[in-house]
Amino acid sequence: MRRPLAWLGLVLACSGIVAAAARAQGVARAAAPVANGAAPASQAAVSSDKEAEALLRRAQSAAQRLSYAGTFVYQQGSQVRTSRITHLLDGRNELEKLELLDGRPREYIRTNEDIVCYLPESRTLLLEKRVTNDVFPAIVSGRPEDLAEHYTIRRGGAARIAGYEADSVQLSPRDKLRYGYTLWTERGSGLPLRVQTLADNNEVVEQITFTQLEIGRIDRSRVKPSVADTRNWRTENAVVQGADLSGWSVRSVPAGFRRIGEIRRRVIDSGLSEGHAKGPARREVSQIVFSDGLSAISVFIEPASQSKTEGSVRQGAMNIVGKRQGDFWLTIVGEAPAEAIRQVANSIEFKPAK
């Protein structure tokens, strides 16, 4: 699930490469261990799987088709951030407003695939196209039957979240190259209420959860931007277009991750350092996206720069590797364990077109 660096789960590309990569929302997700008292009969286990898969399908539909408004908290390590989301359907149009309530003010207005990011400190509008549709609470993009090839899917326990009764689904990885997830959905509507991401030692590395929520009729005025007059604001277009990146290949992608996109985009960094309100800096990069339907790994490609230092870093569930390869600088970003990101980074090849 991706955002400014502290919001790697919101997939909002106006904050630079890491924000462009984070698939939203990533959003935090996780799997808790199966209870010790699980029924041993194979028929009961099959029934449990089918029920859990049905909950996942319902969650996919609810997040996109329901109208709702609420406040959610995103926790990544010691960092905690709060946002407010308002979502509704207006005929065939999907409308959404996302407000970051902590730190510098920032607001995202989405109409279907078009996103406008409002940056009041620099009086800037950033225009972007949505690349993925898995921003919280719409976090599952793969078919449950396909996910079952790489995750063990089970029903979990019940809980009460933001005043609603919720049921949970546990997705435990079948290998060491992906995280596990637990997803809680509202019992009446199926809307996802909370997602956790767990490392292999059951450490919660990210969590995102509603703390206040309305489900049902939402007035259209609530998705309007807070800034009414932007006539003197600067507009920046973060152009996204398809690209032929067939010269680039990854020999060792973790099982289940498919190459789902090749794009060229203008990455716009907000440039808002402490105490300053500079205009955004921009550069063009190419991006290859791999996904297993629940998590994603992106490879960003741009001309090499002498000022960059190779290395790796982890931020919550997100692992990032930067490396020079020939005349190019590669940034590999993914909601996957460090081993998986290193495996991808070490198996990237480039063969120029003849």
Buried (B, 14 or more C-beta within 10 A) or exposed (E): BBBBBBBBBBBBBBBBBBBBBBBBBBBBBBBBEBEEEEEEEEEEBEEBBBBBBBBBBBBBEBBEBBBBBBBBBBBBEEBEBBBBBBBBEEEEEBBBBBBBEBEBBBBBBBBEEEBBBBBBEBBBBBBBBBBBBBBBBBBBBBEBEBBBEBBBBBBBEEBEBBEBEBBBBBBBBBBEBBBBBBBBBBBEBBBBBBBBBBBBEEEBBBBBBBBEBEBEEBEEEBBEBEBEEBEEBEEBEBBBEEBEBEEBBBEEBBEBBEBBBBBBBBBBBBBBEEEEBEBBEBBEBBBBBBBBBBBBBBBBBBEBEEEEEEEBEEBBBBBBBBBBBEEBBBBBBBBBBBBBBBBBBEEBEBEEEE
